[in-house]
Amino acid sequence: MDKKKLTERDICTKFINPALEQAGWNMLNQVREEVSFTAGRIIVRGRLHTRGKRRRADYVLSYKKNMPIAIIEAKDNNHSLGDGMQQGLAYSDALDAPFVFSSNGDGFLFHDRTGLFGQTETTLQLSEFPSPETLWNLYCQYKGISSQARKIVEQPYYDDGSGRTPRYYQTVAVNRTVEAVAKGQNRILLVMATGTGKTFTAFQIIWRLWKAKQKKRILFLADRNILVDQTKNNDFKPFGQAMTKVTNRTVDPSYEIYLSLYQAVTGSEEEQNIYKQFSPDFFDLIVIDECHRGSASVDSAWRQILDYFSTATHVGLTATPKETKDVSNTDYFGEPVYSYSLKQGIEDGFLAPYKVVRVDLDKDLQGWRPSKGQTDKHGELIEDRIYNQKDFDRQLVLVKRTEVVAGKITEFLESSDPFQKTIVFCEDIDHAERMRQALVNLNPKRVQENRKYVMRITGDEQEGKAELDNFINPEERYPVIATTSKLMTTGVDAQTCKLIVLDQRIQSMTEFKQIIGRGTRINDDYNKHWFTILDFKKATELFADPDFDGDPVKVYQPKAGDPINPDADEAGDGSEPDEHPCAEDAEGYEVGPESAWENDDGNTPGGGEEETGRPKRVKYVVGNVEVTIIAERVQYLGPDGKLITESLRDFTRKQVKEQYASLNDFLRRWHQADRKQVIIDELTEQGVIWDDLIKDVSNKLGAEPDPFDVICHIVYDQPPLTRKERAEQVRKNNYFSQYQGASRQVLDALLQKYTDTGIESIEDVKILTLAPFSQIGAPMELIQAFGGKPGYTEAVRSLEQELYRKID
């Protein structure tokens, strides 16, 4: 056998697998091959999207299911023994597996991150691969897991038999938490971005500790009734009769798993603190959802629950840990045992990326000052000073400003999909109501079809609040647009929300992340793969804050007269266009969840003072002041999440030259690539914003160029050609004369497809199932016209070479 002629797969089958079996690894239960552990970043192109590459490990070895401890990266025998090591180490970082092996079939290079095996890297013969027990003993020694604690750590995950397995980051979160509890740690913090499955993660933690009899009575605390109900009926359902929800301010000590709202067991009066009906040592484990809220604050009423059950283990879950001079999650829980960020979730393809459209209004930036003695529409004398963005819709209402914002929202929806779920975040309840009215008046046809097309969903109004479940239900079409203030900031699982409108001044990074999290969930069934943020209050300047960790696809600032949706004129994809919350009231004062539901704007209707003793705010209403959009240039965010101040061309030039220093480097890579689309996708992942670049060059040419010409022109100062010009050059050279019959018809049709839609379409063999190819013959017939698939592939490649041949 000539090992040099074997493929990587052959090396795995003939050498690595036998070595694992000989070492005692169970190939069915302990060894997984070709493990894709990410989904592939969603890459947005106008109104279309595609997936980037998944991260895939050749082997993941686990002592028990979902407890990975080792990675193996395989190469064919033309590579050296350690050529896969760096790749394996990168996977080791993600999967939290401390042992890494690289092999080309001759043996193994073993990298030990624990430092317990001997030297860091050791060469092993195929027969020397360590057994499962050897690596597991080293792992437990490395983690400080005692013999007694191993019984807890080895407790299996819950498996419903459906084949559902936790995502890789969920297993890391669960394993680290269970290990921490097993070692006696009593305050544990998990930070996981919104939409990454914190509740499912919490369930697996509780299940394993409960089944291991390490924790016998458990309390799960949340801050919204709908979250408790969803948890009980979905992720926590396997607990069955052992589980109860605390209701009617009564407790029954006969259960083992308790789910409760914070406010269901606490109150302002001592008799309302029903948690004291339990003995202080009743619970062994308390899991606190959204722990950045009250539990982080020393004087919080919610914190009293934790202090009362201080002997229990406390596990805090949050997407946005709060760290201020007064409130600190880490002071209470310690540093997170694991963090999974919004940025990483987007990179892995588990969270939806987003676009940002920035709209600046003249009065917001320039300010407005009343004339001497001017009164508002209610006859109130307007205080004489300059009002600007921080005042609008708080101290001063410009009626026409609301109409302009509502008009832009309507324009965006009509240019993309008027039925995409939309949340409009307003300053307070009054603002949310005025925005609702403005949107109703601008969408009479939609409202006539269904009066619930636009609904105000705020804490003071029962009918709107009752529609929250319908809004977040993907199967319910209405409501489409929800105007709100604080009520939908957190905890609202709006899987199909495609548009988030920010007409609220946001200065809290915690609140900003929570709001952005309303759109990050992906739903393949309803074509929800990305979303748009429409920002009227410069809130997205928080992207530049080092505490923010998720960069948007792009930021677009339309000039006066520009379309609000920059992608409205692009080809569609054939489909339909597509937390209760409130830790603070509108003035930044912390309030309880129930009071937030009653009045989420910080104002007490009527009366001169609020119950807090603060003076009631005066809000002036002015109806005759014109508000317009100021012309602003397009801004973009770079991979570091900071606004790019240089031009798009300069940014693109810098990004591309990092990979292709010269034109020759780029041309060499382009001509050698079997599929040009691979290069286009690679540049997309590096931040090249094709839509806007193509439009830029199109304006110069009067027709759409090829991405190849866009890069050659913008980065290397070459004259660009349109796709039509390239196609015509192929025909002038009489290229098709070497083909006859069906093969010539196919190539001619491919060239026309390239002219119409670009290089991507002709590189996909599935195009043969579409017109006009389907009119020429069946796909297999057409491929046979080239002598089979290799002949067809070579003909397409030859056509591409002719397309990109130097044109004088």
C-alpha positions in Angstrom: 0.0 0.0 0.0 1.4 3.4 -1.0 0.3 5.6 1.9 1.1 8.7 -0.1 -1.7 8.0 -2.5 -4.4 7.6 0.2 -6.9 10.4 0.9 -7.4 12.0 4.3 -10.5 9.9 4.7 -8.5 6.7 3.9 -6.0 7.7 6.6 -8.8 8.0 9.1 -10.3 4.7 8.2 -7.2 2.6 7.9 -4.9 4.0 10.6 -6.6 6.4 13.1 -9.8 4.4 13.7 -7.9 1.1 14.4 -5.6 2.9 16.8 -8.5 4.3 18.7 -10.3 1.0 19.0 -7.0 -0.7 20.1 -6.7 2.0 22.9 -10.2 1.1 24.2 -12.3 3.9 22.7 -15.9 3.0 22.0 -16.4 4.1 18.4 -20.2 4.3 18.8 -20.5 6.3 22.1 -17.1 8.0 22.7 -15.9 8.9 19.2 -17.5 11.4 16.8 -16.1 11.9 13.3 -16.3 15.0 11.1 -18.1 17.1 13.7 -19.5 20.4 12.5 -19.9 22.4 15.6 -20.9 25.8 14.2 -23.6 26.7 11.7 -21.6 29.0 9.5 -21.9 32.7 9.7 -24.9 34.2 7.8 -23.5 36.4 5.0 -26.0 39.1 3.9 -26.1 40.2 0.3 -28.8 42.8 -0.2 -32.0 40.9 0.5 -30.3 37.6 0.0 -28.1 35.6 2.3 -25.8 32.6 2.3 -23.9 30.7 4.9 -20.1 30.8 5.5 -18.0 27.8 6.3 -18.8 25.7 9.3 -16.0 24.8 11.7 -15.5 21.1 11.5 -13.3 18.9 13.7 -12.1 15.5 12.2 -12.6 13.8 15.6 -14.1 14.8 18.9 -13.5 12.3 21.7 -15.7 12.3 24.8 -15.5 10.3 28.0 -19.3 10.5 28.3 -21.7 12.0 25.8 -21.4 15.8 25.5 -18.3 15.8 27.7 -15.5 16.3 25.1 -11.9 15.9 26.3 -9.8 15.4 23.1 -9.6 16.6 19.5 -7.9 14.8 16.6 -7.1 16.5 13.4 -6.2 14.3 10.5 -4.2 15.0 7.3 -3.2 12.8 4.4 0.3 11.3 4.3 1.7 14.0 2.2 1.5 16.3 5.2 3.8 16.1 8.2 2.7 14.5 11.5 1.9 17.9 13.1 0.4 19.8 10.2 -3.1 19.6 11.8 -2.0 20.7 15.3 -2.7 24.5 15.1 -6.1 23.8 13.7 -6.8 21.3 16.4 -5.7 23.7 19.1 -8.2 26.3 17.7 -11.0 23.8 18.0 -9.7 22.8 21.5 -10.2 26.5 22.6 -13.9 26.4 21.4 -14.8 23.0 22.7 -12.9 23.2 26.0 -11.1 20.0 25.3 -7.5 20.1 26.7 -6.0 17.2 24.7 -5.2 17.6 21.0 -3.8 15.1 18.6 -2.6 15.5 15.0 -2.0 12.6 12.7 -1.0 11.8 9.1 -1.4 8.0 9.6 2.3 7.5 10.7 1.5 8.2 14.4 0.3 11.0 16.5 1.6 14.4 17.7 0.0 14.8 21.2 -0.4 18.3 22.7 -1.3 18.2 26.4 -2.7 21.5 27.6 -2.9 20.2 31.2 0.8 19.8 31.6 0.3 16.5 33.4 1.3 14.0 30.7 4.9 15.0 30.5 6.2 17.6 28.0 3.7 19.7 26.2 4.0 18.0 22.8 4.9 14.3 22.5 5.2 12.0 19.4 3.3 8.8 19.8 3.3 5.6 17.8 -0.2 4.5 16.5 -0.2 1.8 19.2 0.5 4.4 22.0 -2.7 6.4 21.8 -4.0 6.9 25.4 -7.1 5.1 26.7 -10.3 6.9 27.7 -9.5 6.3 31.4 -6.0 7.7 31.0 -7.2 11.0 29.5 -10.2 11.2 31.8 -8.1 10.8 34.9 -5.7 13.5 33.6 -8.7 15.7 32.9 -10.2 15.3 36.4 -6.8 16.0 37.9 -6.4 19.1 35.8 -9.8 20.4 36.7 -9.4 19.6 40.4 -12.3 17.1 40.4 -12.1 14.6 43.3 -13.1 11.0 43.2 -16.4 11.9 45.0 -17.0 14.8 42.7 -16.5 12.6 39.6 -19.9 10.9 40.3 -21.5 14.3 39.8 -19.5 15.3 36.8 -20.1 12.0 35.1 -23.9 12.3 35.4 -25.4 12.1 31.9 -27.3 14.9 30.2 -31.0 14.5 29.7 -31.7 12.8 26.3 -35.3 12.7 25.0 -34.3 10.3 22.2 -35.0 12.7 19.4 -31.4 13.2 18.6 -31.3 16.8 19.8 -27.9 17.6 21.3 -26.7 20.8 23.0 -24.7 23.2 20.9 -21.0 23.2 21.6 -21.1 26.4 23.7 -24.0 25.1 25.7 -22.1 21.9 26.6 -19.1 24.1 27.7 -21.4 26.2 29.9 -23.2 23.2 31.4 -20.0 21.2 32.0 -18.1 24.1 33.6 -21.1 24.9 35.9 -21.6 21.3 37.0 -17.8 20.9 37.6 -17.8 24.2 39.6 -20.7 22.9 41.8 -19.1 19.5 42.2 -16.0 21.2 43.5 -18.1 23.2 46.0 -18.3 26.6 44.4 -21.5 28.2 45.6 -21.7 31.5 43.5 -21.6 30.9 39.7 -22.2 33.3 36.8 -22.9 32.3 33.2 -22.9 35.0 30.5 -24.7 34.0 27.3 -26.0 36.3 24.6 -29.7 36.7 24.1 -31.0 33.9 21.8 -28.4 31.4 22.7 -30.6 29.1 24.8 -29.9 30.1 28.4 -33.1 28.3 29.6 -32.1 25.0 27.9 -28.6 25.3 29.3 -30.1 25.9 32.8 -32.3 22.9 32.4 -29.4 20.6 31.6 -27.4 22.0 34.6 -30.4 21.4 37.0 -31.2 18.0 35.5 -27.6 16.6 36.0 -27.3 18.0 39.5 -30.8 16.7 40.4 -30.3 13.3 39.0 -26.9 13.0 40.7 -28.7 13.8 44.0 -26.2 16.6 44.5 -29.1 19.2 44.6 -32.5 17.9 45.7 -34.6 21.0 45.9 -34.2 23.7 43.3 -35.7 27.2 42.7 -35.7 28.8 39.3 -36.4 32.5 39.4 -37.4 34.7 36.5 -38.8 38.2 36.1 -41.7 37.6 33.7 -44.7 35.4 33.9 -44.5 34.4 30.3 -40.9 33.2 30.8 -41.9 31.1 33.7 -44.7 29.5 31.8 -42.6 28.9 28.7 -39.9 27.3 30.9 -42.3 25.0 32.6 -44.1 23.9 29.5 -41.0 23.6 27.2 -37.5 23.1 28.4 -38.3 22.0 32.0 -41.2 19.7 31.0 -39.1 16.5 31.7 -39.2 17.3 35.4 -42.9 16.3 35.3 -44.7 15.9 38.6 -41.6 16.9 40.6 -42.0 20.5 39.4 -44.4 23.2 40.4 -45.0 26.9 39.7 -45.4 29.2 42.7 -48.8 30.9 42.2 -51.5 32.7 44.3 -48.8 33.6 46.8 -48.9 30.1 48.4 -46.2 27.5 48.7 -46.3 23.7 48.9 -43.1 22.1 50.3 -43.8 18.7 48.7 -42.1 19.4 45.3 -38.5 19.3 44.3 -38.3 21.8 41.4 -39.9 25.2 41.9 -40.4 27.9 39.3 -41.3 31.4 40.4 -41.5 35.1 39.5 -39.3 37.3 41.7 -42.4 39.3 42.6 -44.6 36.2 43.3 -42.6 35.5 46.5 -41.7 39.0 47.6 -43.5 42.2 48.4 -43.3 45.5 50.2 -45.0 44.2 53.3 -43.4 41.4 55.4 -46.5 39.1 55.0 -46.0 39.3 51.3 -42.5 37.8 51.5 -43.9 34.3 51.2 -40.4 32.8 50.4 -39.9 32.9 54.2 -42.5 30.1 54.5 -39.6 27.9 53.4 -36.8 27.3 55.9 -33.6 29.1 55.0 -31.9 25.7 54.1 -34.9 24.3 52.1 -33.3 24.9 48.7 -30.0 23.4 47.6 -29.8 25.3 44.3 -31.2 28.6 43.1 -30.9 29.6 39.4 -31.5 33.3 38.7 -32.5 34.2 35.2 -31.7 37.7 34.0 -29.5 38.1 37.1 -28.2 41.5 35.9 -31.5 42.9 37.3 -32.3 43.1 40.9 -30.1 40.3 42.2 -27.0 42.3 41.3 -28.0 45.2 43.6 -27.2 45.0 47.3 -30.3 46.8 48.4 -32.7 45.1 45.9 -35.8 43.4 47.2 -35.0 40.5 44.9 -31.6 40.2 46.5 -33.3 39.5 49.8 -34.4 36.1 48.5 -30.8 35.1 47.8 -29.6 36.4 51.2 -32.4 34.4 52.9 -31.3 31.2 51.1 -27.6 32.0 51.4 -26.6 28.4 52.1 -27.9 27.3 48.6 -25.7 27.3 45.5 -26.7 30.4 43.4 -26.2 30.2 39.6 -26.8 33.5 37.7 -27.7 33.7 34.0 -27.5 36.9 32.0 -26.8 38.2 28.5 -25.7 41.5 29.9 -23.9 41.5 33.3 -24.2 44.8 35.0 -21.1 46.5 36.4 -21.6 50.0 37.8 -20.3 51.7 41.0 -23.6 50.7 42.7 -24.5 47.3 41.0 -22.1 44.5 40.2 -22.8 40.9 39.1 -19.2 39.9 39.6 -19.1 41.2 43.1 -21.8 38.8 44.0 -21.3 35.8 41.7 -17.6 36.2 40.9 -16.1 36.1 37.4 -18.2 34.1 34.8 -17.3 30.5 34.6 -18.1 30.9 30.9 -19.1 33.7 28.5 -20.6 33.4 25.0 -20.9 36.7 23.3 -23.3 38.2 20.7 -20.3 38.7 18.4 -19.3 35.0 18.7 -22.9 33.9 18.2 -23.1 35.8 15.0 -19.6 34.5 13.9 -20.7 30.9 14.5 -24.0 31.4 12.7 -26.3 30.8 15.7 -27.4 34.4 15.9 -28.7 36.7 13.1 -26.4 39.5 11.9 -27.9 42.9 11.2 -27.8 46.0 9.1 -28.0 49.5 10.5 -29.7 52.4 8.8 -28.9 55.7 10.5 -31.2 58.6 10.0 -30.3 62.1 11.4 -33.0 64.7 11.7 -32.2 68.4 11.5 -33.8 69.4 14.8 -32.1 66.6 16.6 -28.7 67.8 15.7 -29.2 71.6 15.3 -31.7 72.0 18.2 -34.8 74.1 18.4 -35.6 77.2 20.4 -39.0 78.7 21.0 -39.7 82.3 20.2 -40.2 84.7 23.1 -43.5 84.0 24.9 -44.3 81.0 22.6 -46.9 78.6 24.0 -47.5 75.0 23.0 -50.8 73.6 21.6 -52.2 73.3 25.2 -51.4 76.9 26.0 -48.4 76.1 28.2 -45.6 78.7 28.1 -42.6 76.9 26.7 -39.4 77.4 28.8 -37.0 79.5 26.8 -33.9 77.4 26.0 -32.5 75.3 23.2 -34.1 71.8 22.9 -32.3 69.0 21.2 -32.3 65.2 20.8 -32.2 64.4 24.5 -35.3 66.6 25.1 -37.5 65.4 22.2 -40.4 63.2 23.3 -39.4 63.7 26.9 -39.7 67.4 27.6 -40.8 68.6 24.2 -42.9 66.9 21.5 -42.5 68.0 17.9 -45.6 66.6 16.3 -44.0 66.6 12.8 -40.9 64.8 14.1 -43.1 61.8 15.0 -44.7 62.0 11.5 -41.3 62.0 9.8 -40.1 59.0 11.8 -43.3 57.1 11.1 -43.1 58.0 7.5 -39.6 56.5 7.2 -40.6 53.4 9.0 -43.5 53.0 6.6 -41.3 53.7 3.6 -38.8 51.0 4.8 -41.5 48.4 5.3 -43.2 49.1 1.9 -39.8 48.8 0.1 -39.0 45.5 1.7 -41.9 43.6 3.4 -44.8 45.4 5.0 -45.6 42.4 7.1 -42.2 41.9 8.7 -42.5 42.0 12.5 -41.3 45.4 13.8 -40.6 46.8 17.2 -40.5 50.6 17.6 -38.8 51.6 20.8 -40.1 55.0 22.0 -39.2 57.3 24.9 -42.3 56.6 27.0 -45.9 55.5 26.8 -47.1 58.8 25.5 -44.6 58.7 22.7 -45.5 55.1 21.9 -49.2 56.1 21.6 -48.4 59.0 19.3 -46.2 56.8 17.2 -49.0 54.3 17.0 -51.4 56.9 15.8 -48.9 58.2 13.2 -48.3 54.7 11.8 -52.0 54.0 11.7 -52.6 57.2 9.7 -49.8 56.3 7.2 -51.0 52.7 6.7 -54.8 53.0 6.2 -55.0 50.1 3.8 -53.1 47.7 6.2 -55.1 48.9 9.2 -58.4 48.4 7.3 -57.3 44.9 6.5 -56.7 44.3 10.2 -56.9 46.9 12.9 -54.1 45.1 14.8 -51.6 45.9 12.1 -50.1 48.5 14.5 -50.5 48.0 18.2 -49.1 49.8 21.2 -47.8 47.2 23.6 -47.0 48.9 26.9 -47.4 48.1 30.5 -50.4 50.4 31.1 -52.8 49.1 28.5 -54.3 45.6 28.8 -55.5 45.1 25.2 -52.0 45.9 23.8 -50.3 43.8 26.4 -52.6 40.9 25.6 -51.3 41.0 22.0 -47.7 40.4 23.1 -48.1 36.6 22.7 -49.5 37.0 19.2 -46.7 39.4 18.2 -44.0 36.9 19.2 -45.8 33.9 17.8 -44.3 33.2 14.3 -47.6 31.7 13.1 -49.7 34.8 13.9 -49.5 37.5 11.3 -50.8 40.3 13.5 -49.8 42.5 15.2 -47.1 43.5 12.7 -45.8 46.7 14.2 -45.5 47.1 18.0 -44.8 50.5 19.5 -43.4 50.2 23.0 -41.1 51.8 25.6 -39.7 49.5 28.2 -42.0 46.6 28.1 -40.3 44.7 25.2 -36.7 45.5 26.1 -35.9 42.1 27.5 -37.3 38.6 27.7 -39.4 38.9 24.5 -38.6 35.9 22.3 -39.5 37.6 19.0 -38.1 35.0 16.6 -39.3 36.6 13.5 -38.7 40.3 14.3 -36.9 41.7 11.3 -36.9 45.4 12.0 -36.0 47.2 15.2 -36.6 51.0 15.3 -34.7 53.1 17.8 -36.5 56.3 18.5 -35.4 56.2 22.1 -32.3 57.8 23.5 -30.3 54.9 25.0 -27.2 55.5 27.1 -27.1 52.2 29.0 -25.0 49.5 27.3 -27.0 46.8 29.2 -30.3 48.1 27.8 -28.8 48.6 24.3 -27.6 45.0 24.2 -31.0 43.8 25.4 -32.8 45.7 22.7 -30.5 44.5 20.0 -31.2 41.0 21.3 -34.8 41.2 20.3 -33.8 40.6 16.7 -30.9 38.2 17.0 -32.9 34.9 16.8 -32.8 32.9 13.6 -35.9 31.2 12.3 -35.3 29.2 9.0 -39.0 28.2 8.7 -40.0 31.9 8.4 -37.0 33.1 6.4 -35.6 35.1 9.4 -31.8 35.1 9.0 -30.9 38.7 9.6 -32.6 41.9 10.7 -32.3 45.7 10.3 -31.9 48.4 12.9 -33.4 51.7 11.9 -31.8 54.3 14.2 -33.2 57.9 14.7 -31.5 58.7 18.0 -27.9 57.9 17.3 -28.2 55.0 19.7 -26.0 52.9 17.4 -23.0 55.0 18.3 -22.8 52.6 21.2 -21.3 50.1 18.7 -18.1 52.1 19.1 -18.1 51.3 22.9 -15.5 48.7 23.8 -18.2 47.0 25.9 -20.2 46.2 22.8 -19.2 42.9 21.1 -21.3 42.4 18.0 -20.5 44.2 14.8 -23.4 44.9 12.3 -23.3 44.1 8.6 -23.2 47.8 7.8 -24.4 51.2 8.8 -26.3 53.2 6.1 -27.1 56.9 6.5 -29.4 58.0 3.6 -29.1 61.4 2.3 -32.1 63.6 1.6 -34.1 62.0 -1.1 -32.3 58.6 -0.9 -34.4 55.5 -0.3 -34.7 54.4 3.3 -34.0 50.8 2.3 -30.8 50.6 0.3 -31.6 47.1 -0.8 -35.2 47.7 -2.1 -34.2 47.7 -5.7 -32.2 44.4 -5.5 -33.5 41.1 -6.7 -35.5 39.3 -4.1 -35.0 35.6 -3.1 -38.4 34.4 -4.2 -39.9 34.4 -0.7 -42.2 36.9 0.9 -40.2 40.0 1.9 -39.8 39.5 4.6 -38.8 41.1 28.5 -40.7 42.7 30.3 -38.5 44.2 31.4 -37.6 47.0 33.0 -34.9 47.4 35.4 -35.2 51.1 35.0 -38.0 53.6 34.3 -37.7 56.4 31.8 -35.7 58.4 34.3 -33.3 55.7 35.1 -34.8 54.8 38.5 -34.9 51.1 39.3 -38.4 49.7 39.5 -40.0 46.3 40.1 -41.3 44.3 37.2 -45.0 44.6 38.1 -44.9 48.4 38.5 -43.1 48.5 35.2 -46.0 46.7 33.6 -48.4 49.2 35.0 -46.6 52.3 33.9 -43.4 51.9 32.0 -42.8 55.6 31.3 -41.9 56.8 34.7 -44.8 59.2 34.8 -47.8 59.1 37.1 -51.0 60.1 35.1 -52.5 63.2 36.6 -51.4 64.9 39.8 -48.5 67.3 40.4 -46.1 64.7 41.8 -45.3 61.1 41.3 -45.4 58.6 44.1 -41.6 58.7 44.2 -41.8 62.3 45.3 -40.2 63.6 42.2 -41.8 66.5 40.4 -44.0 65.6 37.5 -42.3 66.4 34.2 -43.9 69.1 32.0 -44.0 68.0 28.4 -44.6 70.7 25.8 -46.4 69.8 22.5 -45.6 71.9 19.4 -47.3 71.1 16.1 -46.1 73.7 13.6 -42.3 73.1 13.5 -41.0 71.4 10.3 -38.6 68.5 10.7 -36.4 67.2 7.9 -33.7 64.6 7.3 -30.2 66.0 7.1 -27.9 64.7 4.3 -25.3 62.5 5.9 -22.7 60.2 4.3 -22.8 56.4 4.6 -20.9 55.0 7.6 -19.8 51.5 8.2 -18.7 49.4 11.1 -15.5 47.5 10.9 -14.7 44.0 12.2 -13.8 45.5 15.6 -17.3 46.9 15.9 -16.1 50.6 15.7 -17.4 53.1 13.2 -15.1 53.5 10.2 -14.3 57.1 9.6 -12.5 56.5 6.3 -14.3 56.2 3.0 -15.8 52.9 1.9 -13.2 52.7 -1.0 -10.3 53.3 1.3 -11.6 50.7 3.8 -12.1 48.1 1.0 -8.6 48.8 -0.4 -7.0 48.2 3.0 -9.0 45.0 3.7 -8.3 43.4 0.3 -4.6 44.3 0.3 -4.1 42.6 3.6 -4.8 39.4 1.7 -3.7 40.3 -1.8 -0.8 42.7 -1.7 -0.6 43.2 -5.4 -2.9 42.9 -8.5 -0.8 39.9 -9.6 -1.5 38.2 -6.3 -5.3 38.7 -6.7 -5.3 37.6 -10.4 -3.3 34.5 -9.6 -5.8 33.5 -6.8 -8.8 34.4 -9.0 -7.7 32.3 -12.0 -6.6 29.4 -9.9 -9.9 29.1 -8.0 -12.2 26.4 -9.2 -15.2 28.5 -8.0 -14.9 32.3 -8.1 -17.8 32.5 -5.6 -15.4 31.2 -2.9 -13.2 34.3 -3.3 -16.2 36.5 -3.2 -17.5 34.9 0.0 -14.0 35.1 1.6 -13.9 38.8 0.9 -17.4 39.2 2.2 -16.4 37.6 5.5 -13.5 40.1 5.7 -15.9 43.0 5.5 -16.1 43.8 1.8 -19.6 45.3 1.4 -20.4 44.3 -2.2 -23.9 45.9 -2.5 -22.6 49.4 -2.0 -19.4 48.9 -3.9 -21.2 47.5 -6.9 -23.7 50.4 -6.9 -20.7 52.9 -6.7 -19.0 51.4 -9.8 -22.4 50.9 -11.5 -23.1 54.6 -11.3 -19.8 55.2 -13.2 -20.4 52.6 -15.8 -24.2 52.9 -16.3 -24.5 49.1 -15.8 -23.6 46.5 -13.2 -20.0 45.3 -13.1 -18.6 41.9 -12.1 -17.2 41.7 -8.5 -13.9 40.9 -10.2 -13.9 44.3 -11.9 -15.1 46.0 -8.7 -12.0 44.8 -6.8 -9.6 45.4 -9.7 -10.9 49.0 -10.1 -11.3 50.1 -6.5 -8.3 48.3 -5.0 -5.8 48.3 -8.0 -7.0 51.2 -10.1 -7.8 49.1 -13.2 -10.5 50.3 -15.6 -13.8 48.3 -14.9 -16.0 46.5 -17.3 -19.6 45.6 -17.0 -20.8 42.0 -17.1 -22.4 42.7 -20.5 -19.1 43.9 -21.9 -17.3 40.8 -20.7 -20.0 38.5 -22.2 -19.9 40.4 -25.5 -16.1 40.0 -25.7 -16.5 36.2 -25.4 -19.0 36.1 -28.3 -16.7 38.3 -30.4 -13.9 35.8 -30.0 -16.1 33.1 -31.5 -15.5 31.0 -28.4 -18.6 28.8 -28.9 -17.4 27.5 -32.3 -15.7 24.5 -30.6 -19.1 23.3 -29.3 -22.1 22.0 -31.2 -25.7 21.2 -30.5 -27.0 21.1 -26.9 -23.6 21.9 -25.4 -23.3 25.1 -27.4 -26.9 26.1 -26.4 -26.1 25.4 -22.7 -22.9 27.6 -22.8 -24.7 30.4 -24.6 -27.5 30.3 -22.0 -24.9 30.3 -19.2 -23.2 33.4 -20.7 -26.6 35.1 -20.8 -27.2 34.1 -17.1 -23.8 35.6 -16.2 -24.8 38.8 -18.0 -28.1 39.0 -16.1 -27.2 37.8 -12.6 -23.4 37.3 -12.3 -20.9 34.5 -11.8 -22.5 32.8 -8.8 -25.4 31.4 -10.8 -23.4 29.7 -13.5 -21.2 28.0 -11.0 -24.1 26.0 -9.5 -25.0 22.9 -11.5 -28.6 23.3 -10.2 -29.1 26.1 -12.7 -29.7 23.3 -15.3 -33.0 22.6 -13.7 -34.3 26.2 -14.5 -35.4 27.9 -17.7 -34.1 28.2 -20.3 -32.0 25.1 -19.7 -35.0 23.0 -18.8 -36.4 23.8 -22.3 -33.2 22.5 -24.0 -33.3 19.2 -22.1 -33.2 17.4 -18.8 -30.2 18.1 -16.5 -28.6 14.7 -17.0 -29.0 15.0 -20.8 -27.4 18.4 -20.8 -24.4 17.1 -18.7 -24.0 14.1 -21.0 -23.8 16.5 -23.9 -20.4 17.4 -22.5 -19.4 13.7 -22.0 -20.4 13.7 -18.3 -20.0 15.8 -15.2 -16.2 16.2 -15.5 -16.6 17.5 -19.1 -19.4 19.9 -18.0 -17.3 21.2 -15.1 -14.3 21.7 -17.4 -16.4 23.6 -19.9 -17.7 26.0 -17.3 -14.2 26.5 -16.0 -13.0 27.2 -19.6 -15.9 29.7 -20.0 -14.8 31.5 -16.9 -11.2 31.7 -18.1 -12.5 33.3 -21.3 -14.7 35.7 -19.4 -11.7 36.9 -17.3 -9.2 36.9 -20.1 -7.3 40.2 -20.5 -9.3 42.5 -22.7 -7.4 45.2 -24.7 
